[in-house]
Amino acid sequence: MKLAGWMGAIACGWALPVAQAAEPAHAQWGWLNLTPTLDTELNYTDNLFRTQNSSKSTWGTVITPRLQAWLQNDLSTYSLTYEVQDFRYQSSSDDNATDQRLSLDVHQVFNQSNTLNLYAKYFDAHEMRGTGLTEGDAAELIDKPVEFDYEMFGGEYTVGHATSTGMLQLEAKVESLEYTNFREATQYRDREADTLRSTFFYRTGPRTQLLAEWRRAEQDYQGKFIESDGSVTNLDNVESLYLLGLAWEASAKTSGEIKVGTFDRQYKSGTAQDTDGIHWQVAARWQPRTYSNLGFTTRRLARETNGVGEYIDTGEATLWWTHAWSSQYQTKINFLKAKDDYKGSSRNDNRTHFSASIDYNMRRWLEFGTGYRYEKRSSNTSTFGYTRNVFFIDLNLSL
C-alpha cells in the first residue's frame, strides 16, 4: 500500500468494522506484558496481477506472526508491536515476499484534561504486482514486486476531555516513503509528507459536539518527472483543508461523525495546476443488538497519484455488517463503491470491492474462518480494468 493509502487508512480507521475474534491472553515478563499471535491464511486467486486478461491464477499463503510488548501505568499505556507478514504463491514464486512492520504507541494521561499520544511506524514492505506503481499492464513488465520503506512518526495533544464543554486536539506528523528497487522509475515517486491538524470540539448537548478542523499537508517529492515531450512535472504541493462537522452518540446503539468543508491544493511550480474542491468524511454506526453492528462510511478526498495525472479525486462509500450468531459463530460483510478521477489526465475509474466471511471461535485462543473477496475496476483506459476473485481459509492462534 502506498503512502496515500496508509494516510487514508489512518484517517478513517476508527469507523471500519472490528472483528470480534478470540481474545488473546498475554504472558508477563517482569513489569512487561507480552502478547504473541499468529494469523495464517490459505487462499486461491484467479487474477494475481489484477490485469484485464486475468493471465495468472494461483494458490497462496499469508503467514503473520506478531508480538506486542506493552505495559500500563494507571490510565497510561505504552506499546511496541513487531509483525512479520510472509507471502508465498504456488504458481508465481517470483512474487514471494516478506514484509516487516514495527509500531510504537504511547498514550500518556497527565490528568483528566491533558493527554498526549505519541506514535511511530516503520514498514519494510512491498506493493503486490498490479497495485500502486504497477497497475494495469505494468504488472507484467517487471519480474517481481516493487519494494519500499515507509516511516511515520507524530503526536497528538488533547486539552479537555469527552464531557467538557470544549476540547482541543493538536496533531503533527511526518511521513517518508522511499522505494528500494527499480530505481530508474521509482525514484521519482519517493516523497515526504508533513501534516498539521487542529480540531476543536464544542459540546452542545449530553451526546453531541460541534467541531471545526483545519489540516495542512505538504508533499515533497524527491524527484521531478520527465514527460515524453521532455517537459518537467513537479508535483510538490501544499494542501489545506477547512472542515466543520458534528459528532454524536445518540444512544449506546448509535454514534457517528460528519465533517464537510473545502480543500485547496497549491503546487509549488507552474507545471501542475492548482485546484480546490469539496471534501467530506461521514461515518455512522448502529448497534441494534450487542451482537450486531451495522456501519456506513463515505468520504471525498484528494490523493497523491500513483503514476497517472497530477492527483486522484476520490469519492467512496462503504457499508459493513458484523453479526455474532452465537458465542462461537460470527459473519462479516463489507461492500465498497468508489470513483477515481485522475486530474490532469483523461483516466476515470470505478471500483467495487466486496468481502464476506464466517468465523468460528473454536477456543478462546483459536479461531477458524473462511470467506470470499471480490474486486472489480472499470476504467475508460482499458488496460486498467480487471476483475478478481479470492477464496480463503484462515486460522488465528494466540495464547
PAKEMI-341806 format. One record per residue (C-alpha): residue in three letters; z, x, y. Coordinates in steps of 0.05 Angstrom, whole numbers, padded with zeros to 5 digits. Layout:
! residues N
{atom ALA,{Z,X,Y}},
...
***
This chain:
! residues 399
{atom MET,{00000,00000,00000}},
{atom LYS,{-00019,00027,00067}},
{atom LEU,{00026,00034,00129}},
{atom ALA,{00008,-00034,00158}},
{atom GLY,{00025,-00066,00092}},
{atom TRP,{00094,-00034,00089}},
{atom MET,{00107,-00056,00161}},
{atom GLY,{00087,-00127,00146}},
{atom ALA,{00129,-00130,00084}},
{atom ILE,{00190,-00106,00121}},
{atom ALA,{00177,-00156,00177}},
{atom CYS,{00175,-00218,00133}},
{atom GLY,{00211,-00195,00071}},
{atom TRP,{00272,-00238,00081}},
{atom ALA,{00230,-00301,00073}},
{atom LEU,{00200,-00282,00006}},
{atom PRO,{00227,-00311,-00059}},
{atom VAL,{00282,-00271,-00093}},
{atom ALA,{00284,-00273,-00168}},
{atom GLN,{00349,-00295,-00198}},
{atom ALA,{00347,-00240,-00250}},
{atom ALA,{00401,-00217,-00297}},
{atom GLU,{00458,-00189,-00256}},
{atom PRO,{00462,-00113,-00265}},
{atom ALA,{00530,-00081,-00274}},
{atom HIS,{00550,-00014,-00247}},
{atom ALA,{00587,00047,-00270}},
{atom GLN,{00639,00084,-00228}},
{atom TRP,{00638,00158,-00217}},
{atom GLY,{00698,00174,-00174}},
{atom TRP,{00690,00135,-00110}},
{atom LEU,{00616,00125,-00122}},
{atom ASN,{00583,00065,-00157}},
{atom LEU,{00520,00077,-00198}},
{atom THR,{00472,00020,-00216}},
{atom PRO,{00415,00040,-00263}},
{atom THR,{00359,-00008,-00280}},
{atom LEU,{00294,-00004,-00320}},
{atom ASP,{00235,-00050,-00308}},
{atom THR,{00176,-00049,-00356}},
{atom GLU,{00110,-00087,-00355}},
{atom LEU,{00053,-00092,-00403}},
{atom ASN,{-00009,-00122,-00371}},
{atom TYR,{-00083,-00137,-00380}},
{atom THR,{-00131,-00140,-00321}},
{atom ASP,{-00204,-00159,-00323}},
{atom ASN,{-00222,-00123,-00258}},
{atom LEU,{-00182,-00059,-00248}},
{atom PHE,{-00221,-00035,-00187}},
{atom ARG,{-00227,-00103,-00152}},
{atom THR,{-00303,-00097,-00149}},
{atom GLN,{-00356,-00150,-00145}},
{atom ASN,{-00385,-00133,-00213}},
{atom SER,{-00318,-00131,-00250}},
{atom SER,{-00340,-00069,-00288}},
{atom LYS,{-00272,-00045,-00314}},
{atom SER,{-00221,-00084,-00355}},
{atom THR,{-00161,-00052,-00388}},
{atom TRP,{-00092,-00058,-00416}},
{atom GLY,{-00038,-00022,-00376}},
{atom THR,{00035,-00009,-00369}},
{atom VAL,{00082,-00001,-00310}},
{atom ILE,{00150,00031,-00323}},
{atom THR,{00201,00033,-00266}},
{atom PRO,{00268,00068,-00276}},
{atom ARG,{00314,00061,-00216}},
{atom LEU,{00382,00088,-00197}},
{atom GLN,{00424,00063,-00139}},
{atom ALA,{00485,00101,-00116}},
{atom TRP,{00528,00062,-00068}},
{atom LEU,{00598,00054,-00041}},
{atom GLN,{00634,00002,00000}},
{atom ASN,{00687,00011,00053}},
{atom ASP,{00714,-00057,00075}},
{atom LEU,{00653,-00092,00104}},
{atom SER,{00612,-00028,00110}},
{atom THR,{00564,-00007,00054}},
{atom TYR,{00524,00057,00041}},
{atom SER,{00468,00060,-00009}},
{atom LEU,{00418,00112,-00035}},
{atom THR,{00364,00089,-00084}},
{atom TYR,{00315,00132,-00123}},
{atom GLU,{00257,00099,-00161}},
{atom VAL,{00200,00125,-00204}},
{atom GLN,{00141,00079,-00219}},
{atom ASP,{00094,00103,-00274}},
{atom PHE,{00025,00070,-00282}},
{atom ARG,{-00016,00080,-00347}},
{atom TYR,{-00084,00049,-00364}},
{atom GLN,{-00112,00049,-00435}},
{atom SER,{-00185,00048,-00413}},
{atom SER,{-00181,00088,-00348}},
{atom SER,{-00135,00148,-00356}},
{atom ASP,{-00162,00177,-00290}},
{atom ASP,{-00123,00122,-00255}},
{atom ASN,{-00056,00140,-00286}},
{atom ALA,{-00006,00156,-00231}},
{atom THR,{00068,00166,-00219}},
{atom ASP,{00099,00144,-00153}},
{atom GLN,{00167,00164,-00127}},
{atom ARG,{00208,00125,-00076}},
{atom LEU,{00273,00145,-00042}},
{atom SER,{00310,00099,00006}},
{atom LEU,{00375,00104,00045}},
{atom ASP,{00412,00045,00076}},
{atom VAL,{00475,00048,00118}},
{atom HIS,{00509,-00016,00141}},
{atom GLN,{00567,00003,00187}},
{atom VAL,{00612,-00052,00214}},
{atom PHE,{00654,-00026,00271}},
{atom ASN,{00684,-00094,00287}},
{atom GLN,{00662,-00167,00288}},
{atom SER,{00615,-00156,00347}},
{atom ASN,{00587,-00087,00335}},
{atom THR,{00545,-00070,00274}},
{atom LEU,{00498,-00011,00260}},
{atom ASN,{00444,-00009,00207}},
{atom LEU,{00410,00057,00192}},
{atom TYR,{00353,00064,00142}},
{atom ALA,{00304,00115,00117}},
{atom LYS,{00249,00114,00065}},
{atom TYR,{00204,00166,00032}},
{atom PHE,{00146,00148,-00014}},
{atom ASP,{00103,00196,-00054}},
{atom ALA,{00054,00144,-00078}},
{atom HIS,{-00019,00123,-00088}},
{atom GLU,{-00068,00068,-00070}},
{atom MET,{-00099,00036,-00131}},
{atom ARG,{-00175,00044,-00131}},
{atom GLY,{-00204,-00018,-00097}},
{atom THR,{-00147,-00023,-00047}},
{atom GLY,{-00133,00009,00021}},
{atom LEU,{-00186,00061,00038}},
{atom THR,{-00228,00047,-00025}},
{atom GLU,{-00242,-00027,-00021}},
{atom GLY,{-00308,-00052,-00048}},
{atom ASP,{-00360,-00004,-00076}},
{atom ALA,{-00320,00057,-00053}},
{atom ALA,{-00273,00046,-00112}},
{atom GLU,{-00327,00073,-00160}},
{atom LEU,{-00348,00131,-00115}},
{atom ILE,{-00284,00170,-00129}},
{atom ASP,{-00254,00192,-00196}},
{atom LYS,{-00180,00179,-00183}},
{atom PRO,{-00134,00141,-00135}},
{atom VAL,{-00121,00161,-00063}},
{atom GLU,{-00052,00191,-00055}},
{atom PHE,{-00006,00191,00005}},
{atom ASP,{00063,00208,00032}},
{atom TYR,{00099,00156,00074}},
{atom GLU,{00162,00169,00114}},
{atom MET,{00202,00120,00155}},
{atom PHE,{00270,00122,00189}},
{atom GLY,{00303,00078,00240}},
{atom GLY,{00364,00040,00262}},
{atom GLU,{00386,-00028,00288}},
{atom TYR,{00447,-00041,00331}},
{atom THR,{00475,-00112,00337}},
{atom VAL,{00522,-00135,00392}},
{atom GLY,{00553,-00202,00377}},
{atom HIS,{00555,-00240,00312}},
{atom ALA,{00526,-00300,00277}},
{atom THR,{00573,-00351,00310}},
{atom SER,{00577,-00321,00380}},
{atom THR,{00543,-00354,00439}},
{atom GLY,{00497,-00294,00449}},
{atom MET,{00475,-00238,00403}},
{atom LEU,{00431,-00178,00418}},
{atom GLN,{00394,-00135,00368}},
{atom LEU,{00363,-00068,00387}},
{atom GLU,{00319,-00031,00338}},
{atom ALA,{00278,00034,00337}},
{atom LYS,{00239,00064,00280}},
{atom VAL,{00189,00119,00267}},
{atom GLU,{00137,00118,00211}},
{atom SER,{00088,00170,00186}},
{atom LEU,{00030,00163,00137}},
{atom GLU,{-00007,00224,00110}},
{atom TYR,{-00060,00223,00056}},
{atom THR,{-00057,00282,00009}},
{atom ASN,{-00124,00283,-00027}},
{atom PHE,{-00198,00270,-00010}},
{atom ARG,{-00181,00302,00057}},
{atom GLU,{-00253,00305,00083}},
{atom ALA,{-00249,00229,00091}},
{atom THR,{-00175,00211,00091}},
{atom GLN,{-00153,00260,00146}},
{atom TYR,{-00179,00210,00197}},
{atom ARG,{-00131,00157,00173}},
{atom ASP,{-00067,00198,00179}},
{atom ARG,{-00023,00167,00233}},
{atom GLU,{00046,00159,00261}},
{atom ALA,{00078,00095,00288}},
{atom ASP,{00136,00088,00336}},
{atom THR,{00166,00018,00343}},
{atom LEU,{00218,-00011,00391}},
{atom ARG,{00246,-00081,00386}},
{atom SER,{00296,-00122,00426}},
{atom THR,{00316,-00193,00404}},
{atom PHE,{00365,-00237,00440}},
{atom PHE,{00394,-00299,00405}},
{atom TYR,{00427,-00355,00445}},
{atom ARG,{00467,-00407,00406}},
{atom THR,{00451,-00478,00426}},
{atom GLY,{00489,-00513,00371}},
{atom PRO,{00530,-00501,00308}},
{atom ARG,{00467,-00487,00267}},
{atom THR,{00412,-00470,00318}},
{atom GLN,{00395,-00409,00360}},
{atom LEU,{00341,-00398,00411}},
{atom LEU,{00311,-00328,00412}},
{atom ALA,{00269,-00283,00456}},
{atom GLU,{00238,-00220,00427}},
{atom TRP,{00199,-00160,00454}},
{atom ARG,{00166,-00109,00410}},
{atom ARG,{00126,-00046,00426}},
{atom ALA,{00089,-00007,00372}},
{atom GLU,{00050,00057,00386}},
{atom GLN,{-00001,00082,00335}},
{atom ASP,{-00022,00154,00339}},
{atom TYR,{-00080,00175,00293}},
{atom GLN,{-00083,00248,00275}},
{atom GLY,{-00159,00249,00272}},
{atom LYS,{-00217,00218,00310}},
{atom PHE,{-00272,00180,00274}},
{atom ILE,{-00343,00208,00278}},
{atom GLU,{-00392,00149,00273}},
{atom SER,{-00461,00154,00241}},
{atom ASP,{-00494,00158,00311}},
{atom GLY,{-00450,00218,00329}},
{atom SER,{-00403,00179,00375}},
{atom VAL,{-00327,00188,00370}},
{atom THR,{-00279,00130,00360}},
{atom ASN,{-00206,00138,00379}},
{atom LEU,{-00161,00084,00350}},
{atom ASP,{-00096,00108,00382}},
{atom ASN,{-00064,00045,00412}},
{atom VAL,{-00002,00013,00440}},
{atom GLU,{00013,-00059,00422}},
{atom SER,{00065,-00103,00458}},
{atom LEU,{00090,-00170,00433}},
{atom TYR,{00127,-00223,00472}},
{atom LEU,{00157,-00278,00429}},
{atom LEU,{00200,-00340,00438}},
{atom GLY,{00229,-00378,00380}},
{atom LEU,{00282,-00418,00344}},
{atom ALA,{00326,-00401,00284}},
{atom TRP,{00362,-00456,00248}},
{atom GLU,{00405,-00473,00188}},
{atom ALA,{00403,-00549,00190}},
{atom SER,{00446,-00552,00128}},
{atom ALA,{00465,-00510,00069}},
{atom LYS,{00398,-00533,00039}},
{atom THR,{00351,-00519,00097}},
{atom SER,{00340,-00458,00141}},
{atom GLY,{00284,-00425,00178}},
{atom GLU,{00257,-00387,00238}},
{atom ILE,{00198,-00395,00284}},
{atom LYS,{00170,-00342,00331}},
{atom VAL,{00109,-00355,00375}},
{atom GLY,{00080,-00312,00430}},
{atom THR,{00026,-00264,00451}},
{atom PHE,{00006,-00194,00435}},
{atom ASP,{-00030,-00144,00479}},
{atom ARG,{-00065,-00084,00447}},
{atom GLN,{-00086,-00027,00492}},
{atom TYR,{-00127,00031,00465}},
{atom LYS,{-00116,00100,00494}},
{atom SER,{-00191,00113,00502}},
{atom GLY,{-00250,00071,00522}},
{atom THR,{-00284,00077,00454}},
{atom ALA,{-00246,00016,00426}},
{atom GLN,{-00239,-00050,00462}},
{atom ASP,{-00171,-00072,00489}},
{atom THR,{-00152,-00141,00464}},
{atom ASP,{-00098,-00194,00466}},
{atom GLY,{-00083,-00259,00430}},
{atom ILE,{-00033,-00306,00397}},
{atom HIS,{00020,-00281,00348}},
{atom TRP,{00066,-00324,00306}},
{atom GLN,{00116,-00319,00249}},
{atom VAL,{00143,-00381,00215}},
{atom ALA,{00189,-00382,00154}},
{atom ALA,{00225,-00442,00125}},
{atom ARG,{00267,-00450,00063}},
{atom TRP,{00290,-00513,00028}},
{atom GLN,{00340,-00514,-00028}},
{atom PRO,{00345,-00586,-00054}},
{atom ARG,{00388,-00562,-00112}},
{atom THR,{00429,-00499,-00124}},
{atom TYR,{00379,-00481,-00178}},
{atom SER,{00315,-00496,-00140}},
{atom ASN,{00284,-00462,-00078}},
{atom LEU,{00221,-00481,-00041}},
{atom GLY,{00195,-00437,00016}},
{atom PHE,{00137,-00432,00065}},
{atom THR,{00116,-00375,00110}},
{atom THR,{00058,-00366,00157}},
{atom ARG,{00040,-00313,00207}},
{atom ARG,{-00015,-00286,00250}},
{atom LEU,{-00016,-00213,00269}},
{atom ALA,{-00060,-00153,00285}},
{atom ARG,{-00061,-00100,00230}},
{atom GLU,{-00088,-00029,00230}},
{atom THR,{-00156,-00026,00198}},
{atom ASN,{-00168,00009,00131}},
{atom GLY,{-00238,00035,00149}},
{atom VAL,{-00279,-00022,00179}},
{atom GLY,{-00275,-00044,00252}},
{atom GLU,{-00220,-00029,00303}},
{atom TYR,{-00164,-00073,00276}},
{atom ILE,{-00154,-00133,00229}},
{atom ASP,{-00137,-00201,00259}},
{atom THR,{-00100,-00233,00201}},
{atom GLY,{-00075,-00304,00192}},
{atom GLU,{-00040,-00322,00127}},
{atom ALA,{00004,-00375,00095}},
{atom THR,{00048,-00370,00033}},
{atom LEU,{00081,-00425,-00008}},
{atom TRP,{00132,-00407,-00062}},
{atom TRP,{00178,-00443,-00110}},
{atom THR,{00231,-00418,-00157}},
{atom HIS,{00267,-00464,-00205}},
{atom ALA,{00322,-00450,-00257}},
{atom TRP,{00312,-00500,-00313}},
{atom SER,{00375,-00476,-00347}},
{atom SER,{00423,-00417,-00343}},
{atom GLN,{00371,-00377,-00382}},
{atom TYR,{00302,-00401,-00361}},
{atom GLN,{00271,-00395,-00292}},
{atom THR,{00200,-00405,-00266}},
{atom LYS,{00168,-00375,-00204}},
{atom ILE,{00104,-00396,-00169}},
{atom ASN,{00073,-00362,-00108}},
{atom PHE,{00009,-00381,-00071}},
{atom LEU,{-00021,-00345,-00012}},
{atom LYS,{-00082,-00361,00030}},
{atom ALA,{-00106,-00313,00084}},
{atom LYS,{-00164,-00298,00131}},
{atom ASP,{-00180,-00228,00157}},
{atom ASP,{-00226,-00218,00217}},
{atom TYR,{-00245,-00144,00225}},
{atom LYS,{-00252,-00138,00300}},
{atom GLY,{-00305,-00091,00324}},
{atom SER,{-00348,-00106,00262}},
{atom SER,{-00382,-00166,00231}},
{atom ARG,{-00337,-00168,00169}},
{atom ASN,{-00296,-00230,00155}},
{atom ASP,{-00256,-00241,00091}},
{atom ASN,{-00218,-00299,00059}},
{atom ARG,{-00164,-00281,00009}},
{atom THR,{-00129,-00323,-00044}},
{atom HIS,{-00070,-00299,-00086}},
{atom PHE,{-00034,-00339,-00139}},
{atom SER,{00021,-00320,-00188}},
{atom ALA,{00063,-00358,-00238}},
{atom SER,{00116,-00333,-00286}},
{atom ILE,{00173,-00354,-00331}},
{atom ASP,{00234,-00311,-00342}},
{atom TYR,{00285,-00315,-00398}},
{atom ASN,{00354,-00284,-00388}},
{atom MET,{00369,-00263,-00459}},
{atom ARG,{00433,-00228,-00439}},
{atom ARG,{00467,-00212,-00373}},
{atom TRP,{00435,-00143,-00377}},
{atom LEU,{00369,-00163,-00409}},
{atom GLU,{00312,-00206,-00380}},
{atom PHE,{00245,-00222,-00412}},
{atom GLY,{00186,-00253,-00375}},
{atom THR,{00112,-00269,-00378}},
{atom GLY,{00063,-00292,-00326}},
{atom TYR,{-00005,-00292,-00293}},
{atom ARG,{-00033,-00265,-00227}},
{atom TYR,{-00098,-00284,-00194}},
{atom GLU,{-00134,-00253,-00135}},
{atom LYS,{-00198,-00273,-00100}},
{atom ARG,{-00231,-00245,-00038}},
{atom SER,{-00295,-00274,-00010}},
{atom SER,{-00329,-00236,00046}},
{atom ASN,{-00392,-00242,00088}},
{atom THR,{-00402,-00169,00068}},
{atom SER,{-00418,-00179,-00005}},
{atom THR,{-00393,-00111,-00030}},
{atom PHE,{-00321,-00131,-00013}},
{atom GLY,{-00318,-00196,-00052}},
{atom TYR,{-00283,-00199,-00120}},
{atom THR,{-00240,-00240,-00168}},
{atom ARG,{-00185,-00211,-00211}},
{atom ASN,{-00141,-00239,-00267}},
{atom VAL,{-00079,-00205,-00293}},
{atom PHE,{-00036,-00228,-00352}},
{atom PHE,{00031,-00193,-00361}},
{atom ILE,{00095,-00189,-00401}},
{atom ASP,{00156,-00155,-00372}},
{atom LEU,{00224,-00133,-00396}},
{atom ASN,{00281,-00114,-00349}},
{atom LEU,{00343,-00076,-00370}},
{atom SER,{00408,-00058,-00336}},
{atom LEU,{00480,-00041,-00353}},
***
